[in-house]
Amino acid sequence: MLKGKIVKISYASPVCTQDGKSVIGKNGDMPWRGKVPSDMKRFVELTVGHSVVMGRKTWDSIPFKFRPLPNRQNIVLTRNPQFTIENSGVIVAHSLEEAVQQAKSETVWIIGGAEIYALALPVTDFLHTTILYEKFEGDAFFPKYNLSDWMNIYFKRFKAGEAGAEKDTINSGYLIFKRK
Ligand SMILES: NC(=O)c1ccc[n+]([C@@H]2O[C@H](COP(=O)([O-])OP(=O)(O)OC[C@H]3O[C@@H](n4cnc5c(N)ncnc54)[C@H](OP(=O)(O)O)[C@@H]3O)[C@@H](O)[C@H]2O)c1
């Protein structure tokens, strides 16, 4: 939906909603961290070689030794004109438009969190969703969207411990939606 760019959102969320809302995080982290390595592996495979756009709080949530995310152009969104990230090659942008303009790749991955998903959803072409078949409470939520605007083009279930999810301890599903 942005000229010359394909915008894709990647997010993970429990299938059970909390007050009708899809949980994506709690206390600045994802409460299922470490329990679904297949999701992390897929996230890397999908995003490597592309630009990834994240909010400043999601940047802060990535452990120091894992950031910037390797082999990807990292772009961090902040409203703070003083915010800088030293010596890392990371782009700091102050609007979604600026972030997308700075992106070197044709495909731009929006990787969270809640505020940035809400900002980008109206211009997103594809949603890559990992659903977790376990209940988690949280304080950060994916923005509500109308499923009738989206066409499901892919679905695969992963059973914890089985092929493709050998190290997982939670059953999950991977869905791709394309905007109609
Ligand atoms: N489940 C998932 O797949 C997933 C993925 C990623 C993150 N998460 C979770 O999401 C949560 C964090 O989400 P969040 O909503 O609190 O934070 P966020 O979206 O990561 O970052 C919010 C920050 O982005 C900046 N920002 C927001 N709107 C902006 C705009 N219009 N222009 C420029 N900058 C803007 C602001 O930074 P400044 O304050 O610096 O101005 C704001 O504080 C965490 O719990 C994290 O673990 C989940």
PDBQT file of the ligand as one rigid body, heavy atoms in Angstrom, charges set to zero:
ROOT
HETATM    1  N1  LIG A 201       4.097 -10.428  20.102  1.00  0.00    +0.000 N 
HETATM    2  C1  LIG A 201       4.900  -9.864  19.237  1.00  0.00    +0.000 C 
HETATM    3  O1  LIG A 201       5.037 -10.359  18.102  1.00  0.00    +0.000 OA
HETATM    4  C2  LIG A 201       5.670  -8.631  19.624  1.00  0.00    +0.000 A 
HETATM    5  C3  LIG A 201       6.582  -8.050  18.747  1.00  0.00    +0.000 A 
HETATM    6  C4  LIG A 201       7.265  -6.895  19.154  1.00  0.00    +0.000 A 
HETATM    7  C5  LIG A 201       7.026  -6.360  20.416  1.00  0.00    +0.000 A 
HETATM    8  N2  LIG A 201       6.141  -6.961  21.235  1.00  0.00    +0.000 N 
HETATM    9  C6  LIG A 201       5.845  -6.419  22.578  1.00  0.00    +0.000 C 
HETATM   10  O2  LIG A 201       5.217  -5.147  22.434  1.00  0.00    +0.000 OA
HETATM   11  C7  LIG A 201       5.452  -4.411  23.629  1.00  0.00    +0.000 C 
HETATM   12  C8  LIG A 201       5.988  -3.034  23.254  1.00  0.00    +0.000 C 
HETATM   13  O3  LIG A 201       4.980  -2.323  22.527  1.00  0.00    +0.000 OA
HETATM   14  P1  LIG A 201       4.698  -0.788  22.836  1.00  0.00    +0.000 P 
HETATM   15  O4  LIG A 201       3.458  -0.379  22.095  1.00  0.00    +0.000 OA
HETATM   16  O5  LIG A 201       4.733  -0.570  24.309  1.00  0.00    +0.000 OA
HETATM   17  O6  LIG A 201       6.000  -0.081  22.268  1.00  0.00    +0.000 OA
HETATM   18  P2  LIG A 201       6.595   0.054  20.760  1.00  0.00    +0.000 P 
HETATM   19  O7  LIG A 201       5.480   0.109  19.770  1.00  0.00    +0.000 OA
HETATM   20  O8  LIG A 201       7.664  -0.961  20.583  1.00  0.00    +0.000 OA
HETATM   21  O9  LIG A 201       7.334   1.444  20.872  1.00  0.00    +0.000 OA
HETATM   22  C9  LIG A 201       6.597   2.607  21.217  1.00  0.00    +0.000 C 
HETATM   23  C10 LIG A 201       7.476   3.800  20.960  1.00  0.00    +0.000 C 
HETATM   24  O10 LIG A 201       7.593   4.022  19.551  1.00  0.00    +0.000 OA
HETATM   25  C11 LIG A 201       7.714   5.418  19.315  1.00  0.00    +0.000 C 
HETATM   26  N3  LIG A 201       6.580   5.846  18.496  1.00  0.00    +0.000 N 
HETATM   27  C12 LIG A 201       5.284   5.506  18.618  1.00  0.00    +0.000 A 
HETATM   28  N4  LIG A 201       4.515   6.133  17.685  1.00  0.00    +0.000 NA
HETATM   29  C13 LIG A 201       5.374   6.895  16.965  1.00  0.00    +0.000 A 
HETATM   30  C14 LIG A 201       5.191   7.799  15.868  1.00  0.00    +0.000 A 
HETATM   31  N5  LIG A 201       3.977   8.028  15.355  1.00  0.00    +0.000 N 
HETATM   32  N6  LIG A 201       6.273   8.405  15.366  1.00  0.00    +0.000 NA
HETATM   33  C15 LIG A 201       7.520   8.203  15.899  1.00  0.00    +0.000 A 
HETATM   34  N7  LIG A 201       7.746   7.356  16.936  1.00  0.00    +0.000 NA
HETATM   35  C16 LIG A 201       6.681   6.714  17.461  1.00  0.00    +0.000 A 
HETATM   36  C17 LIG A 201       7.720   6.098  20.680  1.00  0.00    +0.000 C 
HETATM   37  O11 LIG A 201       9.078   6.144  21.106  1.00  0.00    +0.000 OA
HETATM   38  P3  LIG A 201       9.625   7.305  22.093  1.00  0.00    +0.000 P 
HETATM   39  O12 LIG A 201       8.954   7.049  23.404  1.00  0.00    +0.000 OA
HETATM   40  O13 LIG A 201      11.100   7.085  22.121  1.00  0.00    +0.000 OA
HETATM   41  O14 LIG A 201       9.236   8.617  21.469  1.00  0.00    +0.000 OA
HETATM   42  C18 LIG A 201       6.941   5.106  21.526  1.00  0.00    +0.000 C 
HETATM   43  O15 LIG A 201       7.183   5.213  22.914  1.00  0.00    +0.000 OA
HETATM   44  C19 LIG A 201       6.447  -5.210  24.459  1.00  0.00    +0.000 C 
HETATM   45  O16 LIG A 201       5.746  -5.943  25.450  1.00  0.00    +0.000 OA
HETATM   46  C20 LIG A 201       7.060  -6.147  23.438  1.00  0.00    +0.000 C 
HETATM   47  O17 LIG A 201       7.570  -7.335  24.020  1.00  0.00    +0.000 OA
HETATM   48  C21 LIG A 201       5.466  -8.081  20.871  1.00  0.00    +0.000 A 
ENDROOT
TORSDOF 0
